[in-house]
Amino acid sequence: MADYTRKSCYELHSGILALMKEISIYLHIPFCRHRCAYCDFNTYAGIESHIPAYIQAICLEIRYSGNTAGSRLPAHTVFFGGGTPSLLPDTYIRQIIDEIGEHYVLLDDAEITLEANPGTLTPGYLRSIRRCGINRLSLGMQSVRPFELKQLERQHDMLDVIQSVKWARDAGFDNLNIDLIFGLPDQTLENWQDSLVQAANLNPEHLAIYSLILEDGTPMKRWVDHGLINMPDEDIAADIYEWTSDYLAGIGYVHYEISNWARYDGDRNLMCCRHNLQYWRMKPYLGFGAGAHGFIDGVHTSNIASPFDYVNAFSDQLAGNDRANYPVTPATAGIETVTIRTEMGEVMLMGLRLVEEGVSLQEFKNRFGVSIWDMYRREIESLQKRGLVEVVEDQGERIRLTADGRLLGNQVFVEFVD
């Protein structure tokens, strides 16, 4: 097999790189009122007094990155994730968006998402953040059942969700996502059906539905290890996933990614999460904030995890003007130049998460200058024989997961890990 170097490959396909320069921006807001029992994210409870200094630091990082980029790159999505970004006062949200607009070209049709805990929202707050430019709201509902919410240590109830949706609609939000978690200890199919039906009855444009993962170091993992609660039942979780796919298809939702469903708007546009599509298509994104990750120009970056150390990294009010630093900022803790072979594997791994789209053979060749069959024929043919992937030719030849492959995704993805 030929040794495809980044330089030779990218020189051959500079036109593709130019198209990929439309970036996404992720902003990590690590503050929470309470850290949930299943949470393994970089989040912290009880440190809200540090929010002002943190916002100043994140604005300085945006400024530093923009000044070292050499030009104002076009940003078509912005995502406030966490944590609980809805703990931020609206003035800070406006300050961050204004900072982005000053140092990047924030496109007129940019998707700007804010994750929100239903128990943190008010009608006035929603109206205010909508005026700031937030046009997509992601609500962490997780379940409708009080016992399950208590087990997850969520700080809201179903009434909070219903009110939040109504208030969001009244405030002008026409792009709502609802998050749900299945595969909980002792969860039955009937219990799950209750949650999903009630969530769907709220008519969100998008549903993100994740299987519970018991992460080391979380309270829920310790409870299972000590026999205080039961291990989630994998067979029931599989039944839930299959029923979910059938039910949502029957009421007009399109299963476009392994864990995500969207419906069409009045103009027949599928209301996918454009920000997450940037990740799944391995296109460039910048991450600002404590523990945030980025990928641009063939480089993965990761920031300092501690919000306190993150703030201290910008204590000198650095302005940034040396292009040689880009995409590194004073908060960067890790940087990795991605080899072409590793990037190919990541394109396969991430792209196969897209249920209908999969990985286009032509786009793979355009990006890397080599056929997907030259790189992965053995792996693909093996997965085909096992009934986990298929090659389809409508709208361009592409490889995608089968229904069984979606249930056994990890068995597919491991084939492309370098």
C-alpha positions in Angstrom: 0.0 0.0 0.0 1.3 3.4 -0.9 2.4 5.8 1.9 0.0 8.8 1.5 1.5 11.7 3.3 -0.6 14.7 4.5 1.4 17.1 2.3 1.0 15.2 -1.0 -2.6 14.4 -0.4 -3.6 17.9 0.6 -1.7 19.5 -2.2 -3.7 17.3 -4.6 -7.0 18.3 -3.1 -6.6 21.9 -2.0 -10.0 22.7 -3.5 -11.7 20.2 -1.1 -9.8 21.8 1.8 -11.1 25.2 0.8 -14.7 23.9 1.0 -14.0 22.5 4.4 -13.0 25.8 5.8 -16.6 26.6 6.8 -16.1 25.9 10.5 -18.2 25.1 13.6 -17.5 26.5 17.1 -18.1 24.6 20.3 -18.2 26.4 23.6 -17.9 24.4 26.8 -19.8 25.8 29.8 -18.8 23.5 32.7 -21.2 24.8 35.4 -24.0 22.8 36.9 -26.2 23.2 40.0 -25.9 19.5 40.6 -23.8 16.8 38.9 -26.0 13.9 37.8 -25.4 10.4 38.8 -24.5 9.1 35.3 -22.5 12.2 34.2 -18.9 11.7 33.1 -18.5 15.1 31.4 -16.2 17.9 32.4 -18.7 19.6 34.7 -18.6 21.1 38.2 -21.3 21.9 40.7 -21.3 24.8 43.2 -18.8 27.1 41.5 -21.2 29.5 39.8 -19.4 32.4 41.5 -16.6 31.8 39.0 -18.8 32.3 35.9 -17.8 36.0 35.3 -14.0 35.2 35.2 -14.7 32.2 33.1 -16.7 34.1 30.5 -13.9 36.7 30.3 -11.4 33.9 29.7 -13.5 32.2 27.0 -13.9 35.6 25.2 -10.1 36.0 25.3 -9.6 32.6 23.8 -12.0 33.3 21.0 -10.1 36.6 20.4 -6.7 34.9 20.5 -7.8 32.2 18.1 -9.4 34.6 15.7 -6.3 36.9 15.7 -3.9 34.0 15.0 -6.1 32.4 12.2 -4.9 35.0 9.7 -8.4 35.6 8.4 -12.0 35.7 9.7 -13.1 32.1 9.0 -16.8 31.6 8.3 -18.7 29.9 11.1 -22.0 28.2 10.2 -22.8 26.6 13.6 -22.2 27.5 17.2 -23.0 25.2 20.1 -23.1 26.1 23.8 -22.6 22.7 25.6 -22.0 21.7 29.1 -22.6 21.4 31.9 -25.7 23.6 32.0 -25.2 26.6 29.6 -28.7 27.9 30.6 -27.2 28.9 33.9 -25.4 31.7 32.1 -27.1 35.1 32.3 -28.2 36.3 28.9 -25.7 39.2 29.0 -22.9 36.6 28.9 -24.4 34.7 26.0 -24.6 38.0 24.1 -21.0 38.8 25.0 -19.8 35.5 23.7 -21.8 35.7 20.4 -20.6 39.2 19.8 -17.0 38.1 20.4 -17.4 35.3 17.8 -19.0 37.8 15.4 -16.0 40.2 15.7 -13.3 37.6 15.1 -15.1 35.1 12.8 -17.7 35.6 10.0 -20.9 34.3 11.7 -23.0 33.4 8.7 -26.5 34.8 8.5 -28.1 31.4 8.6 -25.8 30.1 11.3 -27.3 27.5 13.6 -26.7 28.6 17.2 -27.6 26.0 19.8 -27.9 26.2 23.6 -28.2 23.2 25.8 -30.7 23.8 28.7 -31.9 22.1 31.8 -35.7 22.4 31.9 -35.6 23.4 35.5 -33.4 26.5 34.8 -35.6 28.2 32.3 -38.1 31.1 32.5 -40.2 32.8 29.8 -38.2 36.0 30.1 -34.9 34.2 29.9 -36.0 32.4 26.7 -37.2 35.6 25.1 -33.9 37.2 25.9 -31.5 34.5 24.6 -33.6 34.3 21.4 -32.9 38.0 20.9 -29.2 37.3 21.5 -29.2 35.0 18.5 -29.8 31.5 20.0 -32.1 29.8 17.5 -31.9 26.2 18.5 -32.7 24.9 22.0 -31.7 21.4 23.3 -33.6 20.3 26.4 -32.3 17.6 28.6 -35.6 15.7 29.4 -34.0 12.2 29.8 -37.2 10.6 31.1 -40.8 11.3 32.0 -40.9 8.9 34.9 -40.3 10.3 38.4 -38.4 7.3 39.6 -36.0 7.3 36.7 -35.4 11.0 37.0 -34.6 10.5 40.7 -32.3 7.5 39.8 -30.5 9.8 37.3 -30.4 12.6 39.9 -32.0 15.0 37.5 -33.3 18.2 39.0 -36.5 18.7 37.0 -39.8 16.9 36.4 -42.1 16.5 33.4 -44.0 19.6 34.2 -40.8 21.6 33.9 -40.3 20.1 30.4 -43.8 20.9 29.3 -43.6 24.5 30.5 -40.1 24.9 28.9 -41.4 23.8 25.5 -44.4 26.1 25.7 -42.3 29.0 26.8 -39.7 28.3 24.1 -42.4 28.3 21.4 -43.8 31.5 22.8 -40.3 33.0 22.6 -40.0 32.2 18.9 -38.0 29.0 19.0 -38.9 26.8 16.0 -36.0 24.4 16.3 -36.2 22.3 19.5 -34.3 19.1 20.5 -35.2 16.8 23.3 -32.6 14.5 24.8 -33.7 11.1 26.2 -31.8 8.2 27.8 -32.8 4.5 27.6 -31.3 1.3 29.0 -31.7 2.3 32.6 -31.5 -0.2 35.4 -34.8 -2.1 35.7 -36.3 -0.1 32.8 -39.0 -2.0 30.9 -40.1 -1.5 27.3 -43.4 -0.2 28.6 -41.8 2.4 30.8 -39.6 3.6 27.9 -42.6 3.8 25.6 -44.3 6.1 28.1 -41.3 8.5 28.0 -40.9 8.5 24.2 -44.5 8.9 23.4 -44.8 11.9 25.8 -41.7 13.4 24.4 -42.9 13.0 20.8 -46.3 14.5 21.8 -44.4 17.8 22.5 -43.6 17.9 18.7 -39.9 18.7 18.9 -38.1 19.1 15.6 -35.3 16.8 16.8 -34.8 13.9 19.2 -31.5 12.7 20.5 -31.9 9.3 22.2 -28.9 7.7 23.9 -28.3 4.4 25.6 -27.0 4.8 29.1 -23.3 4.1 29.5 -22.0 3.4 33.0 -18.7 5.3 33.2 -16.0 4.6 35.7 -16.0 7.2 38.6 -19.7 8.0 38.3 -22.1 7.4 41.3 -24.3 5.2 39.1 -21.4 2.9 38.2 -20.5 2.6 41.9 -24.1 1.8 42.8 -24.1 -1.1 40.2 -20.6 -2.3 41.4 -21.9 -2.5 45.0 -25.1 -4.2 44.1 -27.3 -1.3 45.1 -29.0 -1.2 41.6 -29.1 -3.7 38.8 -27.0 -3.7 35.7 -29.0 -2.4 32.7 -30.4 -5.3 30.6 -28.8 -5.3 27.2 -31.5 -7.4 25.6 -34.2 -5.0 26.8 -32.1 -2.0 25.6 -31.9 -3.7 22.1 -35.7 -4.2 22.1 -36.1 -0.5 23.1 -33.9 0.7 20.3 -35.7 -1.3 17.6 -39.1 -0.3 18.9 -38.0 3.4 19.0 -36.8 3.3 15.3 -40.1 1.8 14.2 -42.3 4.1 16.3 -40.5 7.3 15.3 -40.5 6.3 11.6 -44.3 5.9 11.9 -44.9 9.4 13.1 -42.6 11.2 10.6 -39.2 11.3 12.1 -36.2 10.4 10.0 -33.5 8.2 11.6 -30.4 10.1 10.2 -27.8 9.1 12.8 -27.4 6.2 15.1 -28.8 8.1 18.1 -30.6 11.0 16.4 -34.0 11.6 14.7 -35.3 14.7 12.9 -38.5 15.7 11.1 -39.0 18.0 8.1 -40.0 21.6 8.4 -42.6 23.3 6.2 -40.1 23.7 3.4 -39.1 20.0 3.5 -35.8 20.7 5.1 -34.8 17.9 7.5 -34.1 19.5 10.9 -30.8 17.7 11.6 -28.3 19.1 14.1 -26.0 20.8 11.7 -23.4 21.3 14.4 -23.1 17.5 15.1 -23.1 16.8 11.4 -19.8 18.7 11.3 -18.3 16.1 13.7 -19.8 13.1 11.9 -18.5 14.4 8.5 -15.1 15.1 10.0 -15.2 18.8 9.0 -13.3 21.5 10.9 -14.4 22.8 14.3 -12.9 24.8 17.1 -13.4 24.2 20.7 -13.3 27.0 23.3 -13.5 26.6 27.1 -12.3 24.2 29.7 -11.8 20.7 28.3 -13.0 21.6 24.8 -11.7 19.8 21.8 -11.1 20.9 18.2 -10.1 19.6 14.8 -8.8 21.8 12.1 -6.1 21.7 9.4 -5.3 18.0 10.3 -4.8 18.8 14.0 -6.7 17.6 17.0 -6.6 20.0 20.0 -7.8 19.6 23.6 -7.9 22.3 26.3 -7.0 22.3 30.0 -9.8 20.5 31.8 -9.9 22.5 35.1 -12.0 25.7 34.8 -9.7 27.4 37.3 -6.5 26.6 35.4 -8.3 27.6 32.2 -9.1 31.0 33.6 -5.5 31.4 34.9 -4.2 30.6 31.4 -5.6 34.0 30.2 -4.6 36.0 33.2 -2.1 38.0 31.1 -4.9 39.2 28.7 -3.1 37.7 25.7 -4.2 39.2 22.4 -2.7 36.7 20.0 -1.2 37.7 16.7 1.3 35.0 15.8 -0.1 32.8 13.0 2.5 30.1 13.8 0.5 29.4 17.0 -2.8 28.6 15.2 -4.9 26.6 16.2 -3.1 26.5 19.6 -4.2 29.0 22.3 -2.8 29.5 25.8 -5.4 27.0 27.1 -4.3 24.2 24.8 -3.2 21.2 26.8 -2.9 18.6 24.0 -2.2 18.8 20.3 -2.0 15.9 17.9 -1.2 16.0 14.2 -3.4 13.4 12.6 -1.9 11.1 10.1 -3.7 10.5 6.8 -4.3 6.9 7.7 -5.8 7.8 11.1 -8.0 10.5 9.5 -9.2 7.9 7.0 -10.2 5.6 9.9 -12.0 8.5 11.7 -13.9 9.4 8.5 -15.1 5.8 8.3 -15.9 5.5 12.0 -17.8 8.8 12.2 -19.4 8.7 8.8 -20.9 5.2 9.3 -22.9 6.7 12.2 -25.0 8.5 9.6 -27.8 6.0 9.0 -28.8 6.9 5.4 -25.8 9.0 4.3 -23.0 6.6 5.4 -19.6 7.2 3.7 -19.6 8.3 0.1 -17.0 6.5 -2.0 -16.5 9.5 -4.2 -16.1 12.0 -1.3 -13.6 9.6 0.3 -11.5 9.6 -2.9 -11.8 13.3 -3.4 -10.6 13.9 0.2 -7.7 11.4 0.3 -6.9 10.7 -3.4 -7.3 7.0 -3.0 -10.2 4.5 -3.3 -11.9 3.3 -0.2 -11.6 -0.2 -1.6 -7.8 0.1 -1.8 -7.7 1.0 1.9 -10.5 -1.1 3.5 -11.6 -3.8 1.1 -10.8 -6.6 3.6 -12.6 -4.9 6.4 -15.7 -3.9 4.4 -16.1 -7.3 2.7 -15.8 -9.0 6.2 -18.5 -6.7 7.6 -20.7 -7.4 4.5 -20.5 -11.1 5.1 -21.5 -10.6 8.7 -24.5 -8.5 7.6 -23.3 -5.3 9.4 -22.7 -3.0 6.4 -24.1 -2.7 2.9 -23.1 -0.9 -0.3 -25.9 1.2 -1.8 -25.8 3.1 -5.1 -28.7 5.5 -5.0 -27.6 9.2 -4.9 -24.0 8.0 -5.4 -22.3 4.8 -4.2 -21.8 4.7 -0.5 -21.3 2.4 2.5 -23.6 2.4 5.4 -24.7 0.3 8.4 -27.4 -2.3 8.1 -30.2 -2.5 10.8 -28.1 -5.1 12.6 -25.0 -2.9 12.2 -26.7 -0.1 14.0 -27.4 -2.4 16.9 -23.8 -3.7 16.9 -22.0 -0.5 15.9 -19.0 -1.0 18.1 -18.2 -4.3 16.2 -18.1 -2.2 13.0 -16.2 0.8 14.2 -13.4 -1.2 15.7 -12.4 -2.4 12.2 -11.4 1.2 11.3 -9.5 2.1 14.5 -5.8 2.5 13.6 
